[in-house]
Amino acid sequence: MSKPVHKIRDGLLTANIWANEMTDKGVFYSVTFERSYKDGEEWKSTNSYSNGDILKMARLAEKAYDKIRDLRNGEEQS
């Protein structure tokens, strides 16, 4: 399984940025979000969020957008 090219964390929330196959416009990036939680002694993740997570998710999305822009700008300079 491939790994994200970048992770952005805010507490238990994570935005994972993935680089997908090259297109004629460059690499296609996508983002997945997850929330970590502990079930007994085991760490797990979910893509279900509480109302307290919503603002953090919006901020993570904005940071992910900015990071993808930076990654694309780096491609253009290569």
Secondary structure by P-SEA (a helix, b strand, c coil): ccccccccccccbbbbbbbcccccccbbbbbbbbbbbbcccbbbbcccccccaaaaaaaaaaaaaaaaaaaaaaaaac
